[in-house]
Amino acid sequence: MIHAVQEAFNMENKFAVFVTYLAHLLNGNILTDRLSIGGKTRKAGPDPPPPAHAGGFNVHGTFEGDAGLTRADAFFGDNHSFNQTLFNKFVEFSDRYGDGFYNLTVAGELRDQLLQESIATNPEFSFKNVRYFTAYSETVFPINFFVDGRKTEKKLDMDSAQAFFRDMKFPPDFYRSATPIADQGLSEMFKMHPFLPGGNLNGKINNFAVDPTSATFETPCVLYEDILNTVKTLYPNPTGLLRRNLIHCLHEFYPGVAAVLGRECVQQFPYGKQ
């Protein structure tokens, strides 16, 4: 999968490592070394022991999560299908702020709007730790990876956006980025409408509260610790092959942590080093 995203999008290696192993550790099948890029499937092999689930990218709260660009919040029942209403908003904001293109200005305005809408409509809205980081990353992702690499301006046309988001395929004659790329533009976009992690409390809409325990862009190593705590919850007492695979995956994951989070977090070994 790391090789695939590098070949298809010219994704920077450490960023590809971070994204892939994050998904694999939280949502993949560590026993069989398989990861579904959609929902849970038998093709991933026999399930690891519970509470691990091997649910794939579609598991709520990591890559799929609340306030998504073109998929609805899980609270509303379908968090994986293309949502035309949300895409219409994507187009509307691109017209309003980007002269018909999706750029960093559009990304900042749309990200803020989607957050406010989820707070106002989703009583279970949650936006912290892993989802906090992936939501901002996904907002600049179309600018970095969906814009044809031959173009000099980082702005996405709506036909290409529709091909990627709705049809889930490359537009005709698409060229990947000419240089390796990651989440460029994220900090600039975030500064347009800074937002602290948290969620709606007590199952009520418009009841947002900041969660002071969540990782933020100022405390990225808290995210690393949160990921490790989640892994330990999923795999409390692994043995044999499962334990060896977890040690290997955590070892491979760590180089991406410093590169993506921009901080040398203290490496931890919850299952030992070998």
N, C-alpha and C positions, 0 to 999 in steps of 0.2 A: 504494500500500500504506500509506503514511503517512496519507493521508486516510481510508482504510478503517478502520484501528485507532482513529483518533480518533473517527470516527463511531460505530463499533460499541461501543467500550469507554470512550470519553472519555479515551483515553490522552493524557497530557501531550505537547505537541508535540516538545520537545527529546528526550524519552525515545523517542518514536516515530521521530524522525530517527535517533537512535543505533542503536536495534535494527534498523531497516530497512537502513540503510547498512552496518552491521556484517555483516549476513547477505548483502547484495548484494556487498560487496567480497570476502568470503571464499568464498561459495557460489553467487553469482549469475552470470549471463552478462553480463559488462560490454559485450561487443560489441553484443548485441541489447537491452540494458537490460531484461532479464527475469529474474525470480527465482521458482523453484518453491517453494511453501510445503510441498511434500512431498519426494519423491525426484527423481532425475534424470529429465528428460523431453525428448522432441524438441520439445515445444511452446515450450521456451526458445530454440529456434533453433540454428543451427550453433555447435558448440563453439568457444570461444576456443582459441588455441594452448596446448598443454600446457607446463608442468604444471597450468595452470588446468583446472578440471573442471566448473564450473557444476552442481554436484551437488544444490543446493537445501538446504532447511532440515534434511534428514535426514542430511547429512554429519556423521560422528561427530566430536565434540570441540568443537563450537561451541554451538549451541542444543541439539541432541541430544547426550547424553553420559552418562558413567557416573554411577551413583547417582541416576538419574532417578526422578520420582514414580510414574509409571504405565507406563513403558517400560523394558525390560530393557537391561542393558549390551550393547554390541555384541559383546563376546567370546562371548556365548551364542547369537548367530546372528540374532536378530530384535530390532532396536533401534527399530522404528517401530510395531509393532502394539500395541494395547491389551493390557496384561498384567493379567489378573484377579487373580493372586496379589498383585501389588503394590498393586492397588486395594483388595483386601481388607485389606491392612496399613494403607492410608490410612484406611479405615473404622474398623479396630480402634483406631488411635491417636486418631482423632477421638472415638471412644466413651470411650477411657481418659482422655484429657487435656482433651477439649473438650465433654464432655456431649453427644456426638453431632454436634458441629459441628467444622469445621476452622477453627482460629483461630491466632494467633501462637504460643501455647504449644504447640499440636499441631505446628505447622510446625517449631519448634525441635527438638522431640523426634524427629520423623520424619526430619528432615534428618540428625541425628546417627546414627540407627539405620541409615539407608540407606548412609551412608558406611562404617560399621563392617561392614555386610554385604558391601559390594563389596570391601572390603579382605580379608575372610575367604573370598571365593568367586571373585573375578576376578583371575587372575594378571597380567592386563594393565591393571589398574585405573590410571587416570590422572585427576588432578583438579588442574589448574593453569591459570594464565593465563585465557584466554577462558572455558573451561568452569568454572573456579572461580567466576567472577563470575556467569555465567548460571545456574549451579545454585542459588546462593542467591537470585537474582532469581526463578527459576521457582518456588521454594518459597513465596514470598510472593505470587506472581502470582495464585493462585486467590482469595486473600483480597481483593486489591485490585480484580480485574477480573471475577470470577465471582459475587460477592455482589450481589444485586439492589440497585440504587441507592436504592430507597425504604426500605431497612432502615437502622436507626440503628446496629446493631452489626455490626462487621466479622467475621462468622463465616459459613461456607459450609455449607449443609445438604447431605446426602448425595445427595438426588435431583438437585439442581442439579450437584453434582460428577460424578455419573454421566452426566448429559446432556452436559456439556462433555468429559469425559475419554474416555468409552466411545463415546457416540453422536456426538460432535464436532458438536454443534449447541446453539443457545441453548435454555434451558428455556422452557416456555410462559409468555407474558406477561412476559418478562424486560425489566428496565429497566437501562440502563447506569448507571455512577457519576454522581452529580449534579454532581460537580466533577472537573476534570482530575486524573489520578492517574498515578503512576509506580511506584516500588518502595518505597513507604512501609512501614515496619516491618522493613526488612531488617536494619538495624544492631541493633535490639533482639533480633530473632530470632537473629542471629549470636552475640551476647554470651551466649546461653544455653549454647552449646557451641562455643567458639572452636576453629577448626581451620585449620591451615596447609596450603598447597598442596603437592602431591607425588604420589606413586604407588607402586605395588608394583614392586620391583626384581627383575631377573634372571628374570622370568617365574614368580615364586613368590607364592602367596597368603600373607597375613599377613606381608608383607615390605615394609611401608610405610616410605618415607623422605621427609622434607621436601625440597622443591626450593627452595633459597635464591635461585635465579635467577628464580623465578616472581613475577608481580605478586601483591600482596595488597591488602586494603582500606587498608593503611597506605601502600602505594606504587602508587597507581592509574596514575600516568603510565608505569610499566613496562608496564602493559597496553596503553596506546596505542602504545608502541614495539614491543611484541610483535605487535600487529595489523599495524602497518606492515611489520614484518619478514616476516610471513606473506604480505602482499600482494606484497611485492617478490620473494619466493620463487615465488609463483604467476605473476607477470608480470615476469620479469627484464629483458626488452628490448622493451617495447611500442613500437609505432610507429603513426602515422596515427590512425584513428578510435579504436582501442583505447587509445592513450596519452591522447588528448583526453578520452575517457570516464572513464579512471582519474583524471585531474586533476580533472575535475568531481565525481566521486563523493567523492574525498578532501576536496575543498573543502566539499561539502555535509555530510559526516560530522563535520567538526571542531566545529561549534557544539554538537553533541550530546555530544561528549567532555567538555567542561568542565562542562556541566549535569549529566550523569549521574555522572561520576567525582568531581565536587566539587573539581576541581583544575584550574588553568590550565596545562595541559601545553604545552610549546613546540611550536607547529605546525610540521610538517615537510612538505617538498615533494619527495618522492623522484623525481617525474617532471617537475619544473619547475612553474611557475605558470600557464603558458598554452601 
